[in-house]
Amino acid sequence: MTLLSAPPQADRRAGAPAPLAPAARLLPALAAVYRAQLARARVARIPLLFVATFQSLGILVMMRGVVDAGQTSAARSVVAGSSVLVVAFVALNLLAQYFGRLRATGGLDHYGTLPVPAASVVLGAAAAYASFTLPGTLVTAAVGAVMFGLPLGQLWVLLAVVPLAGAALAGLGAACGLLAPRQEIATMLGQMGMSAALLLGVLPVDHLPQPVLWLRDLLPSTYGVEAFARTFTASPDWGMVAADLGVCAGVGVVSLALATWAYRRAVSR
């Protein structure tokens, strides 16, 4: 009889639930989310990127009729602002709409069941959206520089401007989409943010009143615009360029942290 009965410890082991798999680490999870988002965005977002680039090129043509090529300071602001506007359209506007739609349709429940850190979801989606902005930004900057007679030698600075300004704007866009109570409000916030980047980034600083300049200083894309505009001179002040990019990086860390908190809040509700 003793030989046929299982020991109590074996019974407890047999009835106990299987242990859960360990949660994925941040970097591998981030890479997986980035690849998945990039694969999805490759088809759906390329037409929108074309629209963003075409929009910025149209603004360049429009401003060329207002700003003369000889107005060097104004021309720098127009070209730099139009270039960074491509980043704002994709990283801020579209990302706000994307997370707003995920929250409204219950798509966040899928990510909530995955054993991945919250930061990897936000960072992966933000990085995927920002990756599509670099070609359009380079095209806009090159066309604008030729149109306004600015030098083309420092366009490589966009390799730093795009990811840093993109991180700051993508964090704000994701936070807007995740914190907005309704999808329509998320879309509205994304549109308003892009409009602010358009009006405060493209218009020459000399033509703006002081209260508007204060608002301009609060917009993170402003520092990406300023960093890029400073490189259209014969001897760029690289210290100021680095300082502007440092502000973008700092705002990017804060905005992405806010978006991560908003994601955890949205998933847990």
Salt bridges, closest charged atoms under 4 A:
GLU226 OE2 - ARG216 NH2 2.79
ASP244 OD2 - ARG230 NE 2.79
